[in-house]
Amino acid sequence: MKLLHVSLFSAFASQVLGQSYWYETISKQGKAPYNPQGTAYQVYRNVKDFGAKGDGVTDDTAAINAAIRSGSRCVAGPPPGGCQSATTSPAMIYFPAGTYIISTPVIPYYLTQMIGNPNAMPVLKATAGFTGIALVDADPYESANPDYGTTNVFYRQIKNIVFDLTNIPATTAMNGIHWPTAQATSLQNCVFKMSTASGSQHVGMFIENGSGGFLTDLTFYGGKYGLNIGSQQFTTRNLTFYNSNTAIYQIWNWGWTYMGVSINNCGTGLDMTAGGTNAQEVGSVTFIDSTIANTPVGFRTSHTSTSLPKGSGSLALENVVLTNVPTAVQGPSAVALTGTAGTMTIGAWVQGNAYTPTGPNKIQNSVSAFPRPASLLAGGGNYYYRSKPQYANLPSSSFSSARSAGAKGDGVTDDTAALQAVINSATAAGKIVYIDSGIYKITSFINIPAGAKIVGEAYPTIMASGSYFQDMANPVPVVRVGVSGDTGVVELSDLIISTQGACAGATLIQWNLASTSSSPSGMWDVHTRIGGFAGSNLQVSQCATGAAQPNSACYAAFMSMRITSSGSGVYMENVWLWTADHDLDDTANANTRVSIYSGRGLSVESTTGNIWLIGTAVEHHALFQYQFANTQNIFMGFIQTETPYYQPSPSALVPFPPVSSRNDPDFATFCAGKDVTCNDAWGLRILSSKNILVYGAGLYSFFNNYSTTCSDHNSTVYNEICQTQIFGIDEGGGSGQSYTGSTVYLYGLATVGSVSMVDLNGKSVVSEKDNTGSFASVVGMFRTS
């Protein structure tokens, strides 16, 4: 029997290792309707179709890059000649199982996704003589600056790939991935193999700049650094490190959230000493629900009671388990927190400026951990999380294609009926809706019933158009998830929801469905994009900043997303709700600014709550970016906002008047007698809500009527005067509006351009001048009680 058991296991393992992936075999019908090549343009590219062998012997560099370059693409190149951005040339670069030898970097262009077979992950293996900065160079330096502007590199993914650097001599500096990126980007389920030799110069991932972003399910073996990283902000989850000299070297940031990290047998866990005691480059690190084992030093920091800038160097640890970590936190000259030769749990420990809610109090000690509602937790007291489903074990017959069901995705045909039909039929049959690459124009709402699972190819766009969506006084959904009273689960991934032309009454996503906290619904890599792309009729030619404002032709949306009072149990990961500030398909190739108006960002009104926002961002909506009203049990980390660049001219009241029944802020009342910069959108607004837990937030206001003078930082100027306030708790708005009793807990708050960092009950309680940083002002901890 024992021999039979082993034989059966071996047969099963062989079957799994050789299992194909449904995406490899499904019919390829994706299109890019505004690409110059028209129907000849190829979205899906299997690297073997371009000559790659994957045999572990042949040099496949040229074949892989040929697959990426094929057709009319947004080709990287030094400014101003290289393409800066384009939505018209998506590409899915698929790697079947195999070992692909490369000798120079693979260069993924804008709007490229590199995807391997998750059932038998392909390997990109460097030759011993490999030349270049990284095995995958996502933003090459062909001049003094990277080809793509690092804060404008959107919509790219890499997943299910092994990066093997072990052929490269240990003494040769090399990176697995060079990944300076911005919003709507992700790495998922990748492995980095580096030399474990003493003095190894290998690095798993190098990020030197950008405005990210999301990383999840990554494993690092060996190397000088697993991660060598710096960006304005990022969310990272489920990272595992083995035998690195330093698992994470934090070059700089304004804020960074780490969740579910496992560090094993490394020299140092996380090093945030960059810049030294008097010039700290790291704004804040929030590190939760993680383990560190057999590592001499958990965290290295330059922070002291007198370190500069005074807001920088913040570190928040919560629910971190140490096993054989003698020094938990090492300061510049002394141990800040002693570790253990056995096992200990850091319940909560903070260094930085703290408000409870009075302050600032400069602390470097244990604190009371934030209360964790049981409904937000998984096993072991950790917060719940779930990686984006890939449906890896299902055959292609389990998917129903939108194109096969009659939808055109050409940006012209009305696809409302065809999309609704395939969603209804697939859900009833227990199948997954597969929306092929394309732009699907709809003229009425699409209903997503309980039980639906929808996955997109290369970010297909569902685009609302026409009179149905134009009445600002009677807003309607574009995508509606259930109706009030519905229960069940919905899964959405890799989609974009948009509008075409004037759609002042469009709520792009309205979530009515109630899901349980133990089995929540999910949205992964689902984004709203309001204007700024080919086919939107909301580009430079229609919405130029120099035209008379406000321009009614550019009243593009009522709201990006609303979770209504009946909606609950929603898990959102790497979701970007964006009103375009520039034209991604600008014919001048200059990311030219546009003035596009949308009323509201994300409104959460759920009575039950149980909402997880992991790696989300909301930008450029007129009244607010995030608003939580009469809700409870919300987890956030890291969230990021930007105020509309045109404000305060026109002000936040234009063109969308506040609706008191929706708890809209009434700037006319609130800002009476105050500076004109009071009339700018709230970044984060919390009203009569309980257990609002924020594990990292970046709320930014860079512009005042398209001028950055208000946020200039140089050797003689440190301006933070773009707007008066940006984060309000129980702020009154107008007549009949009264809010009280919110309980808010926050680590790692970074703001740019706002005089007040936090307002509570109508008064500023946190001032940026007390928390200045290297660029953003930073608070280590804030709590209302």
Protein Blocks (a to p, Z undefined) as FASTA:
>chain_A
ZZmmmmmmmmmmmmmmmpccfklmmccfbdcfkbfklmmpcfbdcfklnopaolomacck
lmmmmmmmgojdddddddfkbcfbdcklccdddddedddddfbdcdddehiacdddfklc
cdddddfklgcjbfbdcbdcfbfbdfbafklcghiadehiacdfklpcfklccdfbdcdd
cehiacehiaddddfbehiabdfbdcfbdjedddehiaceejjblbdcddfbdcdehiad
ehifblbacfbdfbdcdehiacehifbfbdckghijmlcfbfbdcdehiadehifblbdc
fbdfkbccfkgoiacdehiacehifblbacfkbcfbdcdfbdcddfbacedjddfkbccd
ddddddddddddfklpcehhiacdddddehlmbcfklpccfklnopaolomaccklmmmm
mmmmmmmnopacdddedddddfbdcdddehiacddehhiadddedjklmmmklccdfbdg
hjehiacddddehiadddehjafkbcfbacfbdcdfklccddehiacdeehiehklpafk
lmcfkbccddfklmmbfbfbdcdfkbghiacehiacdddfbdfklfklnopacddddfbf
cdcfbfnlopadehiacehiakbmbdcehiahiadddddddddfkbccdcfkbcbdcdfk
lopacfklmmgoiafklmpccfbdcehiahiacehiadddfbgghiaklmgccfkbccdf
kbfbfbdghiafbehiacehiacddehiadehiablbdcehiafbdfklmccfkbccdfb
dcfZZ
